[in-house]
Amino acid sequence: MKKLSLIIVALVLAIGLGPAVLAGAQPSPVEYIETLYISNTLLPSDGYTQLYEVVLDDATPKADLIPLPDVGYGEGLIPMEHADAIACTPDGTRIYATQDNGLVGYYDLTVPEWNTLGTYLIDGTTSFGATDQAAFAGDGALYVTRNSDDSIYSVGVDAGPDFLVATFAGRITNGATAAVVDVYGADIVFDENDDCYMWTINSRTGAPAGLYKFAIPETPGDIAADFLGTGSQGFTGLAIRGGGAVAYPLLGSRTDTDSISIINETDGTLGTQYPMYLGGSPFNGYIYGDMTVGELAVPNEEFYSICGYKLADWNDELIPMPGWEIFLEIWNGDSFEPYGSTYTDEFGKYCFTDLPAGEYKVSEIGKTGWDQVTPEDSYIIDLPQTIVYGIERYTGDVYGVDVLTGASWLEFAMPTPPGANSASPNGLAYNPLNGFFYYTDYQLGTTPDKLYFWDGSSQYLAGQVAAGTIACGDMYNGKYYYIPSGTDDLYEIAFDSDGFIASDEKLADISNGVHRWTFDGDIAVNDGVVYGWGKCGVSGHGFEYFTYDLDSGDFSFIKPSYQQSLQLAFGSDGTLFGHRAGTGGYFYAIDTTDASVTLVEPLPEPALQYTDCASGQSRYNFVNTPHLFCFDETAWAADGEAGTTRFVESPGNWATYIDYNLGDGSYGEPVEFPLYAGQTYYAGKLLVWDDGTYIYVQYIASDADGYAPEGYCGGTWTGLSEYHLQVVDEFVDFNDYRAYNKKKDEYGAPIPGSFDTIWEGDKVTITDEIVVDISALIDEENTDLYIAAHAVMWWCGYDCDVLAEIEAALGG
């Protein structure tokens, strides 16, 4: 009996040293959705085939059939009279079905709906004809067999001009006898290695019917298939559970017993049968009831991370700020919509983890009293991406690498690389708090190495490290961690605000002296755990992978299967990568649980060799500085307190004046008078001197504290934006500049705007010398002068709550 349909194929991410390639974050074990499908041709000439989901019950055992949702023809029905083959895409969204005349369409599982596409064509013109076997390979390619020439073809299923074009892949022969295999009936299915299993039910060509296995050749031609075993069962469909894993047996659908049977994939022998049930009753296929069963294997989605720090720029220092809320949005195709938020931890760090691929916006909502410095608005991040850094062998130049895309770029060309060998400089680490790169001179001598840093424009010597030759290093929360070569001693370096070494302390013998790594390898730190890859100095140990918890002191190690040197770095997505410096730019993803490695493709361009790598985590920092609030106050120069020496009675401190006698001050030694603002606060000084003909006056803001509006702290008098000056020799001269009140028939307080010398402009801390001609005011008998010096002074300070938050972050 002819096979009517087929479905399946597994998309598998393998972890190991074979051909598997990582294309995302740290891979985790693949999970499979055990979704099986089967088709049944109905009565002759009724024009329909019915599709079912199959649920296997291993305990009973039995197989329950559930019709797929109605797409306009009835439950599970599609408009094909005799669907010879079905195959589900690896992503589980479509079931392609082929009628015995070559007509093809698909059932869209996401909507659901049915779409008729057309007929398979060879060379774009020749009708493909009948096919009984179809399956998707792991790379998403659809393969079908053609009854008329016993060959297998690939079929384009992407939208475009090549849609439904069948391309010859090979004619299938018996590998032992070279006889052509009759591909009539039953089915094909691919396993996780893309080996194809095929069950045939006819020996017309002389090759036996039964189970075959073969691989699709790179060059079209005859395919020598391995014959595994024969059997009399007329299977209509074939599948592999476990996502196509070779450790799982095959499944075959049967019309003779209305059941699904386990097939041993090594010899074709049969195991447990699963009788089929529909609606609780035994299922009885029609006389034309060809069936197939398939499994949809869905690998875990790859996930990524976005991390950064919240920093306060205060007194030329970047201070990590805990407790700030950071917001995440995701692009939905039209706009960004909220995705979530998180708060910075005690180190000022935030992380969004388990993010699917997509475009994201990371932002913060401004707090009262703060100005955002970096970024100008928000970060727009397109995942997947994961950044690490490497220091190039021989040149010392430092590159950034997006390991997922293979893109790399020069971060900076080291002008004078420290060290004197091909592997120096070394010990590369990136400080995400300030963007500095640290590295050692790697002298390979008895004197401990020196540590240097690059601040974005220049290289500096950070200081002498405490011990040994440093071929490994990494940053964690602004501190540099290293293990001197030939030891198991873990050190921690802290830095001052300028980036120089402030302390260098040994934390622990992490293996109690049992393991001594020569550090033909590296370390990387993430979430408080040191991960290491080093060549153990103990005979026979070889390369080892180890971890050390900074908080608990727990140490563990294993001997990985990959026995080569790797330079370690955590990518910005949280994946641990190892760079093989002895190869052409290769990076491997390292499973942190078992140290298995997976080659990452594409290879970086350019493919450089890095003597050491640095983690590129926490790249998206938010930097804020306290907002400077400024307030203006009127101010007066006085001999004593403001208002005590006046040229008219109160009210009005604008009547305050100072008394100056000709010759009291000179250019070199001026007389100094205090400027008072806000009635009583010292805000600056007034300098006065003369040369006998002219008097000179200069205003200077104090840059002193002592005054603050309510709720504001930490400020100073920063300058003045206005002054009014009058110099007279008699008090009556001041009185000419008062407003006359007609109702009261009296003069009010002096009007400073009417003083002889006035100025308004941008705020200054020191005014130019103000020159007043006094030749008409003085003679030998009159040398006493009166000066009214008024100003608008500015006090600038900060929100008290903001300064308290900074103080708390500093541990005060």
Helices and strands as residue ranges (DSSP letters): E 9-10, E 35-41, E 49-57, E 62-67, E 77-78, E 83-88, E 94-99, E 103-108, E 113-119, E 121-122, E 126-127, E 134-136, E 142-146, E 151-155, E 165-174, E 187-190, E 195-200, E 210-215, E 221-229, E 235-240, G 242-244, E 250-254, E 259-263, E 270-278, E 281-282, E 294-297, E 304-314, E 317-320, E 325-331, E 336-343, E 349-355, E 358-364, E 370-374, E 379-383, E 387-392, E 398-402, E 408-412, E 426-431, E 436-440, E 450-454, E 459-464, E 474-476, E 479-482, E 489-495, E 501-509, E 522-526, E 529-535, E 543-549, E 555-558, E 567-570, E 576-579, E 587-590, E 597-599, E 610-615, E 622-626, E 629-637, G 653-655, E 658-661, E 671-677, E 681-690, E 694-701, E 712-728, H 731-735, E 738-741, E 746-750, G 752-754, E 757-764, E 770-773, E 784-799, H 800-809
